[in-house]
Amino acid sequence: MTTDERMIAFGRRVREVRKGKGISQERLAEMAGIDRSYMGNIERGEKNITLKKAYEICDALEININELV
């Protein structure tokens, strides 16, 4: 698998917003309906997620998707 800087930047931004809101990774995963280990993969930029998953994360964080990209 090749590293995609865009996926890494997206994951970093998810982590930054999550931490800024005082939400644990486990809690965000639960809120977004995503497995906790998968959420870790997303935050590390290891998973190329669907647009639907991105919106589910945004809904859980109560932010607009443009705040993550």
Backbone as a printed PyTorch tensor [residue, N CA C, xyz], in Angstrom:
tensor([[[  0.8380,  -1.1770,   0.0000],
         [  0.0000,   0.0000,   0.0000],
         [  0.8860,   1.2450,   0.0000]],

        [[  0.5740,   2.1810,  -0.8530],
         [  1.3360,   3.4150,  -0.8940],
         [  0.7060,   4.4400,   0.0480]],

        [[  1.5400,   5.2800,   0.5740],
         [  1.0640,   6.3190,   1.4810],
         [  0.4590,   7.4550,   0.6810]],

        [[ -0.7310,   7.8660,   1.0690],
         [ -1.3960,   8.9930,   0.4190],
         [ -1.4680,  10.1160,   1.4420]],

        [[ -0.7670,  11.1740,   1.1580],
         [ -0.6960,  12.3000,   2.0930],
         [ -2.0660,  12.8910,   2.3950]],

        [[ -2.9950,  12.8010,   1.4550],
         [ -4.3460,  13.3320,   1.6860],
         [ -5.0710,  12.5200,   2.7480]],

        [[ -4.9030,  11.2120,   2.7300],
         [ -5.5350,  10.3640,   3.7500],
         [ -4.9250,  10.6340,   5.1130]],

        [[ -3.6220,  10.8300,   5.1460],
         [ -2.9350,  11.1290,   6.4010],
         [ -3.4120,  12.4740,   6.9460]],

        [[ -3.5040,  13.4760,   6.0800],
         [ -3.9590,  14.8030,   6.5130],
         [ -5.4020,  14.7450,   7.0190]],

        [[ -6.2610,  13.9880,   6.3440],
         [ -7.6490,  13.8420,   6.7780],
         [ -7.6930,  13.2050,   8.1610]],

        [[ -6.9490,  12.1260,   8.3480],
         [ -6.9200,  11.4340,   9.6350],
         [ -6.4040,  12.3160,  10.7580]],

        [[ -5.3660,  13.0850,  10.4600],
         [ -4.8290,  14.0190,  11.4640],
         [ -5.8760,  15.0450,  11.8600]],

        [[ -6.6130,  15.5080,  10.8760],
         [ -7.6450,  16.5150,  11.1430],
         [ -8.7830,  15.9310,  11.9740]],

        [[ -9.1730,  14.6880,  11.6660],
         [-10.1990,  14.0200,  12.4800],
         [ -9.7270,  13.9490,  13.9290]],

        [[ -8.4850,  13.5220,  14.1320],
         [ -7.9260,  13.4050,  15.4840],
         [ -7.8930,  14.7630,  16.1790]],

        [[ -7.4550,  15.7830,  15.4530],
         [ -7.3590,  17.1360,  16.0150],
         [ -8.7290,  17.6430,  16.4780]],

        [[ -9.7350,  17.4900,  15.6340],
         [-11.0810,  17.9500,  15.9870],
         [-11.6300,  17.1260,  17.1500]],

        [[-11.4440,  15.8070,  17.0770],
         [-11.9240,  14.9160,  18.1460],
         [-11.3230,  15.3080,  19.4920]],

        [[-10.0220,  15.4810,  19.5150],
         [ -9.3530,  15.8400,  20.7710],
         [ -9.7800,  17.2240,  21.2430]],

        [[ -9.9480,  18.1440,  20.3030],
         [-10.3940,  19.4870,  20.6480],
         [-11.7650,  19.4940,  21.3070]],

        [[-12.5710,  18.5090,  20.9760],
         [-13.9060,  18.3920,  21.5580],
         [-13.9090,  17.4920,  22.7970]],

        [[-12.7390,  16.9840,  23.1640],
         [-12.6320,  16.1460,  24.3610],
         [-13.3070,  14.7910,  24.2260]],

        [[-13.3200,  14.2580,  23.0050],
         [-13.9640,  12.9710,  22.7470],
         [-12.8830,  11.9040,  22.5770]],

        [[-13.0500,  10.7820,  23.2300],
         [-12.0970,   9.6920,  23.0570],
         [-12.2930,   9.0560,  21.6860]],

        [[-11.2660,   8.3960,  21.2140],
         [-11.3630,   7.6990,  19.9350],
         [-12.4540,   6.6310,  19.9950]],

        [[-12.5220,   5.9360,  21.1000],
         [-13.5370,   4.9050,  21.2720],
         [-14.9470,   5.5030,  21.2200]],

        [[-15.1420,   6.6300,  21.8710],
         [-16.4570,   7.2680,  21.8910],
         [-16.8360,   7.7820,  20.5010]],

        [[-15.8980,   8.3870,  19.7900],
         [-16.1920,   8.8570,  18.4410],
         [-16.5730,   7.6920,  17.5400]],

        [[-15.8420,   6.6060,  17.6440],
         [-16.1620,   5.4280,  16.8370],
         [-17.5850,   4.9600,  17.1240]],

        [[-17.9280,   4.9220,  18.3910],
         [-19.2820,   4.5150,  18.7870],
         [-20.3270,   5.4790,  18.2180]],

        [[-20.0810,   6.7640,  18.3380],
         [-21.0180,   7.7810,  17.8590],
         [-21.2070,   7.7150,  16.3410]],

        [[-20.1360,   7.3510,  15.6200],
         [-20.1760,   7.3070,  14.1630],
         [-20.5480,   5.9240,  13.6260]],

        [[-20.6970,   4.9550,  14.5180],
         [-21.0400,   3.6050,  14.0760],
         [-19.8930,   2.9000,  13.3780]],

        [[-18.6760,   3.1730,  13.8520],
         [-17.4580,   2.6150,  13.2590],
         [-16.7160,   1.8300,  14.3400]],

        [[-16.1240,   0.7170,  13.9780],
         [-15.3130,  -0.0530,  14.9180],
         [-14.1470,   0.8050,  15.4040]],

        [[-13.8000,   0.7130,  16.6840],
         [-12.7520,   1.5430,  17.2520],
         [-11.4030,   1.3370,  16.5620]],

        [[-11.0700,   0.0950,  16.2420],
         [ -9.7800,  -0.1370,  15.5810],
         [ -9.7740,   0.4610,  14.1730]],

        [[-10.9320,   0.4490,  13.5120],
         [-11.0460,   1.0590,  12.1870],
         [-10.8810,   2.5750,  12.2900]],

        [[-11.4310,   3.1520,  13.3610],
         [-11.2710,   4.5950,  13.5770],
         [ -9.7910,   4.9260,  13.7460]],

        [[ -9.0700,   4.0790,  14.4430],
         [ -7.6250,   4.2760,  14.5870],
         [ -6.9270,   4.2520,  13.2390]],

        [[ -7.3430,   3.3250,  12.3810],
         [ -6.7800,   3.2510,  11.0280],
         [ -7.0680,   4.5330,  10.2470]],

        [[ -8.2740,   5.0560,  10.4030],
         [ -8.6490,   6.2930,   9.7160],
         [ -7.7690,   7.4400,  10.2090]],

        [[ -7.6210,   7.5700,  11.5150],
         [ -6.8340,   8.6700,  12.0770],
         [ -5.3610,   8.5840,  11.6980]],

        [[ -4.8760,   7.3920,  11.4400],
         [ -3.4810,   7.2300,  11.0160],
         [ -3.3230,   7.3240,   9.4970]],

        [[ -4.4330,   7.5070,   8.7890],
         [ -4.3770,   7.6160,   7.3400],
         [ -4.1450,   6.2970,   6.6450]],

        [[ -4.4940,   5.2080,   7.3020],
         [ -4.2590,   3.8750,   6.7460],
         [ -5.4430,   3.3260,   5.9590]],

        [[ -6.5930,   3.9640,   6.0730],
         [ -7.7960,   3.4960,   5.3810],
         [ -8.3390,   4.5800,   4.4660]],

        [[ -8.6790,   4.1880,   3.2680],
         [ -9.3230,   5.0820,   2.3060],
         [-10.8260,   4.8980,   2.5010]],

        [[-11.4230,   5.7740,   3.2850],
         [-12.8170,   5.5970,   3.6710],
         [-13.7690,   6.1220,   2.5990]],

        [[-15.0020,   5.6760,   2.6790],
         [-16.0290,   6.1530,   1.7570],
         [-16.4890,   7.5470,   2.1700]],

        [[-17.1050,   8.2220,   1.2490],
         [-17.6690,   9.5320,   1.5350],
         [-18.7480,   9.4160,   2.6100]],

        [[-19.4960,   8.3300,   2.5660],
         [-20.5380,   8.0930,   3.5760],
         [-19.9230,   8.0370,   4.9740]],

        [[-18.8080,   7.3270,   5.1250],
         [-18.1360,   7.2470,   6.4260],
         [-17.6330,   8.6210,   6.8560]],

        [[-17.1090,   9.3880,   5.9200],
         [-16.6280,  10.7290,   6.2500],
         [-17.7700,  11.5770,   6.7970]],

        [[-18.9310,  11.4840,   6.1620],
         [-20.0890,  12.2420,   6.6470],
         [-20.5670,  11.7370,   8.0040]],

        [[-20.4800,  10.4330,   8.2390],
         [-20.8690,   9.8830,   9.5430],
         [-19.9470,  10.4050,  10.6430]],

        [[-18.6620,  10.5120,  10.3440],
         [-17.7100,  11.0700,  11.3020],
         [-18.0420,  12.5430,  11.5480]],

        [[-18.3190,  13.2840,  10.4840],
         [-18.6760,  14.6990,  10.6240],
         [-19.9430,  14.8690,  11.4470]],

        [[-20.9380,  14.0360,  11.2010],
         [-22.1770,  14.1090,  11.9770],
         [-21.8930,  13.8670,  13.4540]],

        [[-21.0490,  12.8720,  13.7390],
         [-20.7150,  12.5580,  15.1290],
         [-19.9650,  13.7210,  15.7910]],

        [[-19.1040,  14.3760,  15.0240],
         [-18.3380,  15.5100,  15.5590],
         [-19.1220,  16.8180,  15.5130]],

        [[-20.2930,  16.7710,  14.8670],
         [-21.1350,  17.9590,  14.6900],
         [-20.3960,  19.0820,  13.9800]],

        [[-19.7660,  18.7080,  12.8630],
         [-19.0600,  19.6800,  12.0490],
         [-19.4390,  19.4690,  10.5800]],

        [[-19.1040,  20.4430,   9.7530],
         [-19.2960,  20.3520,   8.3210],
         [-18.0860,  19.6410,   7.7340]],

        [[-18.2900,  18.8830,   6.6810],
         [-17.1810,  18.1140,   6.0940],
         [-16.0230,  19.0040,   5.6400]],

        [[-16.3200,  20.2330,   5.2700],
         [-15.2130,  21.0980,   4.8200],
         [-14.2370,  21.4260,   5.9430]],

        [[-14.6100,  21.1520,   7.1780],
         [-13.6810,  21.3560,   8.2940],
         [-12.6490,  20.2350,   8.4030]],

        [[-12.8500,  19.1570,   7.6440],
         [-11.9100,  18.0330,   7.6770],
         [-11.0430,  17.9490,   6.4280]],

        [[-11.4340,  18.6270,   5.3770],
         [-10.6620,  18.5280,   4.1250],
         [-10.0420,  19.8390,   3.7450]]])
